[in-house]
Amino acid sequence: MITINSIRLWMAANEAIAPWVVLGAVLFSFIIARYVVGRGLTWLARSTKNQWDDVLVKHMRPNRLSWVAPLAIIYIFAYIWPQYARTLQSVSLFIILWILVLTLNALLSAANIIYESRANYTGVAIQGYLDLGKILIIGVGIILSISVFTGRSPLLLLGGLGALTAILLLIFQDTILGLVASVQIAANDLVKEGDWIEVPAFNADGDVTNMSLHTVKIQNFDKTFTVIPTHKLLEVSFKNWRGMSQSGGRRVKRSISLDIQSVRFCNDKEMAKLKQMDLLKDFFANKPSQLTNVSVFMAYVEAYLRQRPDVKKDQTIMVRQLDPGPTGLPIEIYIFTSTTAWEQYEAIQASIFDHLLAIVPEFGLRVFQNPTGADFTSFGSSLSG
């Protein structure tokens, strides 16, 4: 049976050709690793229906991993070149170490992509925890690298880090703050990827596209991006619209200001006309005859809203008067649309208020509007006439 020891004994007996055999083995192992194993893994991943293995192989980078085999051979048989043995071993071990560090970090990135691509993904990000894992892997890689070149035990190096704690805390301050913030955000379910949030302090208004240990990336509705440090999200106020999206309805809270001088009691002729409206038949059946045109108009508005299919009936439908002021008597509409899609929401609002503005004169009311140049011109013409 061929073992490492038997190979070393053979090389000791054949010192002249041993270096060439090692170089041949290095080249052969590289070819096998890259063109057989590496391409075999890539072909195998592409031939399956699952997508997760494609992601793993893509991030693993078999071509990069193929260097491990020849470097391992150099490390094992470096003694053949006595004058360079220590250097060859240190350099080859250092490169192997960082190939593995990069591969592990890449696999963590692949794990995040696979996690977020699941059909039942709810937007709860784990990238912050994976970023912390990457930092720990890099930290271990740095300690082992120092150990490789100094020959000192990694445990001794770790023991000496106690004196550098304050410096490390300063260097990794943002990382520690980001970790604490990520835990709080996840524990309290404050923000998820895919949420629509508004952060006025950073002029951000859009969808959360990525959450990591250090940053929260928001794509604003004007297609720009705002990147906010994760810990800053807990220091400023923000609005999360997730509840609106989950409810299936979006609130409309707008008002029409009526000219107070047009408010009066309805006379018999107006009452007879208004009773012909289908939407007001139930109202007049249960109300006394002495009514103001505002109360009849408000009853009409509520009945109109309740019969619209794009207004949610299981949520608040309210028409109310606000405090009168210099701009007239505001009549506020408070409803929820049956969709949260922005374009449809705006279209529903426009349709409702178009109708209400057009129907106001039927109740003997006027919409309040500040005088314009045309009004002053008309007033001047009436005086001169």
C-alpha angles and dihedrals in degrees: 000000000000114000135167090259093052090049091051091050090052091049091049088055093047104040094156097062099027095093091052091048090052092048089049090050090049092052094043093049091049092052092048093046096047105033101031108027097027097045090040091058091047092050092046092051093050093048094059125081094227117096098202094074090052089054092048095049092045092054095038090060102207090202090062093044091051089076091066094074098054092041090052090054091050090050093050097046100033089113088077086077099047096181091054100030097105094046094045092050094047095046095044092047091047092052092046090050094053093043087057092045091052091045094051091049090048090051090053089053089049090050090055092050091049091047094051093045094060117118091234095048108141099191096261101140124216096181091102091060092044090051089054089051089052091052091051091049091050090048091053089047092054092049092048091047091055089047092052094055098036098040091225123134115264088228091060090050091051090051090055092054091078091080090052096051095107092050092047091050089053093047094047096038094118091046092053092046090047092050093051091046092048091052092049093046092049095043093050094037091232100150136009133182108273095033120131107230137173119213107179094184089065098031089243122151117159148062125326105239100173139013120192136164092271107026146029113213118208125188106211121216090254086062094251121125129235119196115200125186106249095234091051089063088070093048098057133049119257137172122230115202094194093108090056092050093048093048091058092228136085124211124248113199111169136130142212116218114220124203104253091214089064093058113105145127117288116248124220094265093052091046091053091050095047093048088064091068111101093216092058101048095094091045095054092045090064103033134079119250098247101084136149120236089240094058091048091048091050091050090051092049092051093048090047092052094047093055095051112102092211093062117085111240096194092063133061117303109182137160113189143164119245125203112295115240145156090305095054134255111327116217106197125208114208114182143126123239120227091239136051095202107122098222094048091044092056091045091053091050092049092048093051096048094041088058095044094048090050095048097047095089090056087071095050090254132129128213111237116245130166113249115270133199091270090055093053091047091052091047091050091050091052091052094048090048 
